[in-house]
Amino acid sequence: MITREEVLFVERFVSALSFLNVTKVPFADHQFKTGVDCLANFVTQRLDSYKSFRPILKVFLKRPVSGNYDRMIEAFQHLNGSRVNFALQNPTWERAEISIPPLFAKRILEEFEDQVPKEVMIEAAREFCLGANIPVT
């Protein structure tokens, strides 16, 4: 079962992607896994600086054999149609389409600024994009 902290982290992560003008990300494929690998490395390297990362570490657990990030996938699916308006709008769920108004993304990023600064979440999103081969402007 996915935790509230994990969903909030992914919500902030998706908001950071939106803040970077990323509107589509690969979903549950090799690009997604590589992006999440980079995101996981970014987060674990900053555990000493940001203690609030500790409760969300399970979101980066990989399923044995397949190597899928099932908890991350579940968190993305949990956001589908919620206040973030994250939509998976293709029948095979090969990509996730993000449609968050910029001001709302900024508000979500600033909501827990005392735990992890907005700039750190944006940098985490950049790391994911680098690993997933998503161009960022």
N, CA, C and O of each residue as an XYZ file, in Angstrom:
548
protein
N       0.831     -1.185      0.000
C       0.000      0.000      0.000
C       0.876      1.249      0.000
O       1.811      1.375      0.791
N       0.561      2.135     -0.876
C       1.315      3.383     -1.007
C       0.984      4.313      0.173
O      -0.163      4.366      0.615
N       1.971      5.031      0.673
C       1.742      5.915      1.816
C       1.390      7.329      1.352
O       1.643      7.709      0.209
N       0.809      8.083      2.255
C       0.466      9.484      1.972
C       1.722     10.280      1.626
O       1.703     11.101      0.709
N       2.808     10.044      2.354
C       4.061     10.759      2.106
C       4.587     10.482      0.698
O       5.083     11.388      0.028
N       4.478      9.229      0.252
C       4.937      8.869     -1.090
C       4.101      9.569     -2.161
O       4.639     10.065     -3.151
N       2.788      9.605     -1.958
C       1.916     10.292     -2.918
C       2.230     11.784     -2.952
O       2.292     12.381     -4.026
N       2.429     12.391     -1.773
C       2.766     13.818     -1.732
C       4.096     14.097     -2.420
O       4.234     15.101     -3.119
N       5.075     13.217     -2.228
C       6.353     13.387     -2.909
C       6.162     13.341     -4.421
O       6.676     14.199     -5.139
N       5.428     12.347     -4.905
C       5.223     12.212     -6.352
C       4.404     13.392     -6.883
O       4.632     13.846     -8.004
N       3.465     13.885     -6.097
C       2.706     15.065     -6.493
C       3.631     16.271     -6.660
O       3.510     17.024     -7.627
N       4.539     16.445     -5.729
C       5.513     17.549     -5.842
C       6.462     17.316     -7.006
O       6.827     18.260     -7.707
N       6.863     16.073     -7.219
C       7.738     15.733     -8.339
C       7.051     16.046     -9.674
O       7.657     16.649    -10.560
N       5.789     15.638     -9.814
C       5.036     15.903    -11.040
C       4.852     17.414    -11.220
O       4.894     17.917    -12.343
N       4.651     18.126    -10.125
C       4.544     19.590    -10.198
C       5.853     20.207    -10.664
O       5.847     21.174    -11.426
N       6.969     19.659    -10.214
C       8.277     20.145    -10.660
C       8.465     19.889    -12.158
O       9.011     20.729    -12.872
N       8.011     18.729    -12.624
C       8.063     18.462    -14.071
C       7.246     19.499    -14.827
O       7.694     20.035    -15.840
N       6.049     19.777    -14.332
C       5.195     20.777    -14.965
C       5.859     22.154    -14.945
O       5.795     22.898    -15.924
N       6.491     22.483    -13.825
C       7.198     23.759    -13.679
C       8.295     23.885    -14.743
O       8.605     24.984    -15.202
N       8.878     22.739    -15.126
C       9.922     22.711    -16.172
C       9.329     22.612    -17.577
O      10.054     22.398    -18.548
N       8.013     22.768    -17.677
C       7.296     22.693    -18.958
C       7.321     21.308    -19.590
O       7.203     21.175    -20.808
N       7.472     20.290    -18.772
C       7.388     18.911    -19.255
C       5.914     18.526    -19.225
O       5.277     18.583    -18.173
N       5.374     18.137    -20.368
C       3.951     17.805    -20.436
C       3.706     16.314    -20.629
O       2.586     15.843    -20.427
N       4.734     15.564    -21.017
C       4.598     14.123    -21.219
C       5.840     13.422    -20.699
O       6.964     13.881    -20.904
N       5.620     12.309    -20.026
C       6.740     11.492    -19.564
C       6.454     10.043    -19.922
O       5.295      9.630    -19.960
N       7.503      9.266    -20.184
C       7.287      7.833    -20.420
C       6.750      7.212    -19.137
O       7.037      7.684    -18.037
N       5.977      6.161    -19.289
C       5.347      5.572    -18.116
C       5.544      4.064    -18.117
O       5.125      3.374    -19.046
N       6.186      3.558    -17.069
C       6.366      2.122    -16.839
C       7.119      1.423    -17.960
O       6.826      0.267    -18.265
N       8.072      2.088    -18.574
C       8.903      1.451    -19.584
C      10.377      1.676    -19.223
O      10.685      2.169    -18.138
N      11.279      1.315    -20.135
C      12.711      1.430    -19.852
C      13.115      2.885    -19.570
O      13.891      3.141    -18.649
N      12.598      3.827    -20.348
C      12.920      5.239    -20.116
C      12.461      5.679    -18.726
O      13.181      6.383    -18.019
N      11.268      5.261    -18.348
C      10.732      5.593    -17.033
C      11.647      5.030    -15.937
O      11.995      5.736    -14.991
N      12.030      3.761    -16.073
C      12.907      3.130    -15.076
C      14.235      3.870    -14.957
O      14.724      4.112    -13.853
N      14.812      4.225    -16.097
C      16.091      4.934    -16.077
C      15.951      6.302    -15.424
O      16.817      6.729    -14.661
N      14.851      6.986    -15.731
C      14.585      8.278    -15.095
C      14.414      8.142    -13.592
O      14.947      8.949    -12.831
N      13.670      7.121    -13.156
C      13.453      6.911    -11.721
C      14.759      6.486    -11.054
O      15.003      6.846     -9.903
N      15.599      5.731    -11.750
C      16.923      5.401    -11.208
C      17.681      6.682    -10.869
O      18.252      6.801     -9.785
N      17.684      7.633    -11.789
C      18.381      8.908    -11.571
C      17.741      9.697    -10.432
O      18.440     10.285     -9.607
N      16.415      9.707    -10.392
C      15.696     10.394     -9.322
C      16.026      9.760     -7.968
O      16.271     10.471     -6.994
N      16.032      8.437     -7.906
C      16.351      7.726     -6.663
C      17.772      8.051     -6.200
O      17.998      8.282     -5.012
N      18.721      8.069     -7.123
C      20.103      8.421     -6.764
C      20.179      9.840     -6.227
O      20.868     10.100     -5.241
N      19.466     10.767     -6.881
C      19.448     12.162     -6.442
C      18.926     12.259     -5.007
O      19.525     12.933     -4.169
N      17.817     11.587     -4.732
C      17.202     11.645     -3.401
C      18.098     11.004     -2.346
O      18.316     11.595     -1.289
N      18.619      9.812     -2.611
C      19.434      9.127     -1.597
C      20.729      9.876     -1.294
O      21.245      9.786     -0.180
N      21.254     10.605     -2.260
C      22.461     11.393     -2.018
C      22.192     12.592     -1.113
O      23.131     13.191     -0.590
N      20.928     12.946     -0.922
C      20.578     14.125     -0.134
C      19.839     13.789      1.165
O      19.237     14.664      1.787
N      19.888     12.542      1.560
C      19.168     12.124      2.773
C      19.635     12.869      4.017
O      18.821     13.195      4.881
N      20.928     13.144      4.122
C      21.437     13.837      5.303
C      20.954     15.283      5.361
O      20.731     15.820      6.446
N      20.792     15.915      4.197
C      20.356     17.309      4.149
C      18.849     17.469      4.320
O      18.381     18.451      4.897
N      18.097     16.498      3.815
C      16.630     16.600      3.825
C      16.036     15.339      4.438
O      15.755     14.364      3.740
N      15.851     15.374      5.738
C      15.336     14.205      6.476
C      13.947     13.790      5.994
O      13.567     12.630      6.147
N      13.183     14.717      5.414
C      11.828     14.373      4.960
C      11.854     13.428      3.764
O      10.810     12.901      3.380
N      13.026     13.200      3.165
C      13.132     12.206      2.092
C      13.055     10.778      2.648
O      12.669      9.857      1.929
N      13.414     10.592      3.904
C      13.456      9.237      4.473
C      12.124      8.481      4.389
O      12.126      7.319      3.982
N      10.990      9.091      4.755
C       9.728      8.329      4.712
C       9.271      7.929      3.305
O       8.384      7.086      3.170
N       9.851      8.507      2.271
C       9.391      8.199      0.913
C      10.319      7.237      0.173
O      10.100      6.950     -1.004
N      11.332      6.747      0.839
C      12.309      5.890      0.154
C      11.713      4.612     -0.425
O      12.229      4.082     -1.409
N      10.633      4.110      0.174
C      10.023      2.884     -0.349
C       9.457      3.067     -1.755
O       9.275      2.092     -2.484
N       9.181      4.306     -2.134
C       8.655      4.553     -3.482
C       9.690      4.157     -4.545
O       9.352      3.965     -5.713
N      10.942      4.039     -4.123
C      12.019      3.673     -5.049
C      12.379      2.189     -5.004
O      13.362      1.773     -5.617
N      11.604      1.401     -4.293
C      11.861     -0.042     -4.278
C      11.523     -0.642     -5.634
O      10.490     -0.334     -6.229
N      12.412     -1.506     -6.110
C      12.181     -2.185     -7.391
C      11.613     -3.574     -7.137
O      11.966     -4.243     -6.165
N      10.743     -3.982     -8.016
C      10.191     -5.342     -7.950
C      11.281     -6.328     -8.364
O      11.959     -6.104     -9.367
N      11.460     -7.400     -7.621
C      12.466     -8.399     -8.005
C      12.209     -8.925     -9.419
O      11.062     -9.012     -9.857
N      13.239     -9.258    -10.097
C      13.267     -9.810    -11.449
C      12.925     -8.757    -12.502
O      13.772     -8.453    -13.342
N      11.721     -8.189    -12.488
C      11.336     -7.237    -13.535
C      12.030     -5.894    -13.361
O      12.263     -5.192    -14.345
N      12.361     -5.525    -12.141
C      13.003     -4.241    -11.889
C      12.045     -3.065    -11.987
O      12.485     -1.917    -12.049
N      10.740     -3.331    -12.001
C       9.761     -2.249    -12.089
C       9.652     -1.491    -10.771
O       9.806     -2.062     -9.692
N       9.387     -0.212    -10.881
C       9.146      0.629     -9.712
C       7.642      0.645     -9.442
O       6.969      1.634     -9.732
N       7.119     -0.434     -8.895
C       5.674     -0.575     -8.716
C       5.070      0.491     -7.808
O       3.970      0.973     -8.076
N       5.768      0.864     -6.742
C       5.223      1.879     -5.828
C       5.190      3.248     -6.503
O       4.251      4.016     -6.297
N       6.197      3.554     -7.299
C       6.205      4.829     -8.031
C       5.061      4.835     -9.046
O       4.353      5.831     -9.193
N       4.891      3.714     -9.741
C       3.806      3.596    -10.715
C       2.457      3.756    -10.012
O       1.565      4.444    -10.510
N       2.319      3.111     -8.848
C       1.074      3.223     -8.089
C       0.818      4.662     -7.649
O      -0.324      5.122     -7.671
N       1.864      5.370     -7.251
C       1.707      6.774     -6.841
C       1.267      7.627     -8.029
O       0.403      8.491     -7.883
N       1.851      7.393     -9.196
C       1.422      8.113    -10.400
C      -0.050      7.835    -10.674
O      -0.819      8.755    -10.952
N      -0.441      6.569    -10.595
C      -1.824      6.195    -10.860
C      -2.771      6.808     -9.828
O      -3.902      7.169    -10.152
N      -2.306      6.922     -8.595
C      -3.119      7.527     -7.537
C      -3.443      8.986     -7.859
O      -4.512      9.477     -7.495
N      -2.534      9.678     -8.533
C      -2.727     11.084     -8.877
C      -3.644     11.273    -10.087
O      -4.093     12.386    -10.357
N      -3.914     10.215    -10.797
C      -4.732     10.310    -12.004
C      -6.105     10.885    -11.677
O      -6.900     10.264    -10.971
N      -6.373     12.082    -12.199
C      -7.657     12.729    -12.006
C      -7.815     13.448    -10.687
O      -8.889     13.978    -10.401
N      -6.768     13.482     -9.870
C      -6.871     14.153     -8.571
C      -6.611     15.643     -8.716
O      -6.666     16.190     -9.817
N      -6.328     16.290     -7.602
C      -6.143     17.745     -7.606
C      -5.015     18.172     -8.529
O      -4.989     19.318     -8.978
N      -4.083     17.275     -8.820
C      -2.993     17.601     -9.735
C      -3.446     17.471    -11.185
O      -2.797     17.999    -12.088
N      -4.524     16.790    -11.408
C      -5.054     16.555    -12.744
C      -4.040     15.855    -13.629
O      -3.798     16.257    -14.768
N      -3.465     14.823    -13.096
C      -2.528     13.983    -13.830
C      -3.343     12.989    -14.627
O      -4.161     12.266    -14.059
N      -3.137     12.938    -15.931
C      -3.985     12.085    -16.765
C      -3.149     11.116    -17.583
O      -2.158     11.501    -18.204
N      -3.554      9.877    -17.574
C      -2.954      8.861    -18.427
C      -3.945      8.656    -19.563
O      -4.908      7.900    -19.436
N      -3.696      9.334    -20.668
C      -4.720      9.419    -21.701
C      -4.411      8.592    -22.930
O      -4.760      8.993    -24.041
N      -3.787      7.485    -22.770
C      -3.586      6.606    -23.910
C      -3.883      5.182    -23.456
O      -3.619      4.826    -22.308
N      -4.427      4.375    -24.349
C      -4.950      3.065    -23.929
C      -3.910      2.104    -23.358
O      -4.255      1.263    -22.529
N      -2.672      2.203    -23.770
C      -1.667      1.272    -23.258
C      -0.810      1.887    -22.152
O       0.120      1.245    -21.664
N      -1.107      3.097    -21.762
C      -0.402      3.805    -20.698
C       1.106      3.832    -20.932
O       1.888      3.559    -20.021
N       1.501      4.158    -22.141
C       2.924      4.245    -22.472
C       3.532      5.572    -22.058
O       4.746      5.678    -21.886
N       2.700      6.572    -21.901
C       3.196      7.880    -21.473
C       2.165      8.495    -20.532
O       0.981      8.163    -20.571
N       2.640      9.381    -19.707
C       1.766     10.104    -18.802
C       1.723     11.554    -19.256
O       2.762     12.167    -19.499
N       0.539     12.092    -19.367
C       0.382     13.483    -19.768
C       0.082     14.313    -18.531
O      -0.817     13.998    -17.752
N       0.848     15.371    -18.371
C       0.741     16.224    -17.191
C       0.110     17.542    -17.608
O       0.576     18.202    -18.537
N      -0.939     17.912    -16.922
C      -1.564     19.204    -17.221
C      -1.881     19.916    -15.908
O      -2.985     19.820    -15.372
N      -0.890     20.623    -15.419
C      -1.040     21.392    -14.185
C      -0.764     22.852    -14.535
O       0.297     23.154    -15.081
N      -1.672     23.748    -14.241
C      -1.394     25.171    -14.491
C      -0.140     25.599    -13.733
O       0.059     25.189    -12.589
N       0.710     26.418    -14.356
C       1.981     26.816    -13.725
C       1.841     27.383    -12.305
O       2.651     27.071    -11.433
N       0.834     28.200    -12.076
C       0.665     28.763    -10.728
C       0.308     27.691     -9.710
O       0.735     27.759     -8.557
N      -0.468     26.710    -10.126
C      -0.831     25.621     -9.227
C       0.391     24.742     -8.944
O       0.594     24.301     -7.813
N       1.201     24.490     -9.971
C       2.435     23.714     -9.780
C       3.350     24.427     -8.790
O       3.938     23.803     -7.907
N       3.460     25.741     -8.950
C       4.297     26.526     -8.042
C       3.762     26.436     -6.611
O       4.535     26.307     -5.662
N       2.443     26.505     -6.465
C       1.826     26.422     -5.132
C       2.103     25.073     -4.475
O       2.424     25.008     -3.288
N       1.980     24.000     -5.250
C       2.254     22.662     -4.714
C       3.719     22.550     -4.302
O       4.030     21.992     -3.250
N       4.614     23.078     -5.130
C       6.042     23.007     -4.805
C       6.380     23.807     -3.544
O       7.259     23.418     -2.775
N       5.688     24.907     -3.340
C       5.984     25.760     -2.184
C       5.274     25.302     -0.920
O       5.597     25.756      0.178
N       4.309     24.407     -1.072
C       3.489     23.968      0.061
C       4.321     23.319      1.173
O       4.027     23.508      2.353
N       5.342     22.567      0.811
C       6.184     21.890      1.804
C       7.629     22.376      1.696
O       8.574     21.611      1.893
N       7.777     23.648      1.384
C       9.092     24.259      1.196
C       9.975     24.110      2.432
O      11.199     24.038      2.315
N       9.369     24.064      3.598
C      10.151     23.937      4.825
C      10.811     22.559      4.942
O      11.798     22.411      5.662
N      10.281     21.556      4.246
C      10.847     20.212      4.294
C      11.886     19.999      3.195
O      13.008     19.566      3.461
N      11.500     20.305      1.966
C      12.411     20.208      0.814
C      12.153     21.429     -0.064
O      11.046     21.595     -0.577
N      13.152     22.281     -0.243
C      12.950     23.486     -1.041
C      12.516     23.186     -2.482
O      12.864     22.158     -3.062
N      11.753     24.116     -3.021
C      11.246     24.014     -4.386
C      12.390     23.750     -5.372
O      12.251     22.933     -6.282
N      13.509     24.438     -5.189
C      14.643     24.302     -6.107
C      15.201     22.876     -6.114
O      15.649     22.385     -7.151
N      15.172     22.219     -4.957
C      15.660     20.842     -4.865
C      14.719     19.908     -5.628
O      15.176     19.006     -6.330
N      13.413     20.119     -5.494
C      12.447     19.296     -6.233
C      12.584     19.519     -7.737
O      12.449     18.577     -8.518
N      12.846     20.739     -8.140
C      13.026     21.033     -9.569
C      14.289     20.351    -10.079
O      14.297     19.796    -11.177
N      15.353     20.392     -9.286
C      16.581     19.703     -9.676
C      16.368     18.195     -9.747
O      16.923     17.532    -10.622
N      15.568     17.650     -8.833
C      15.237     16.218     -8.869
C      14.499     15.888    -10.166
O      14.773     14.866    -10.795
N      13.569     16.745    -10.562
C      12.829     16.536    -11.812
C      13.778     16.599    -13.013
O      13.626     15.839    -13.969
N      14.745     17.500    -12.958
C      15.747     17.579    -14.048
C      16.544     16.278    -14.150
O      16.832     15.804    -15.249
N      16.896     15.705    -12.996
C      17.637     14.440    -12.988
C      16.810     13.327    -13.618
O      17.329     12.538    -14.407
N      15.529     13.259    -13.276
C      14.638     12.275    -13.893
C      14.621     12.467    -15.402
O      14.757     11.501    -16.153
N      14.455     13.694    -15.845
C      14.392     14.003    -17.280
C      15.684     13.616    -17.985
O      15.659     13.095    -19.100
N      16.807     13.869    -17.336
C      18.097     13.486    -17.918
C      18.154     11.980    -18.125
O      18.549     11.513    -19.193
N      17.761     11.219    -17.106
C      17.791      9.762    -17.202
C      16.775      9.212    -18.184
O      17.032      8.216    -18.860
N      15.613      9.865    -18.265
C      14.537      9.388    -19.150
C      14.653      9.961    -20.562
O      13.818      9.690    -21.425
N      15.698     10.754    -20.784
C      15.933     11.349    -22.100
C      14.778     12.253    -22.533
O      14.317     12.188    -23.672
N      14.323     13.090    -21.610
C      13.261     14.059    -21.876
C      13.900     15.436    -21.973
O      14.550     15.872    -21.022
N      13.737     16.133    -23.088
C      14.318     17.466    -23.201
C      13.652     18.451    -22.239
O      12.429     18.465    -22.095
N      14.466     19.267    -21.591
C      13.981     20.280    -20.669
C      14.493     21.628    -21.148
O      15.667     21.785    -21.485
N      13.581     22.599    -21.171
C      13.990     23.941    -21.618
C      14.476     24.785    -20.483
O      14.857     25.937    -20.689
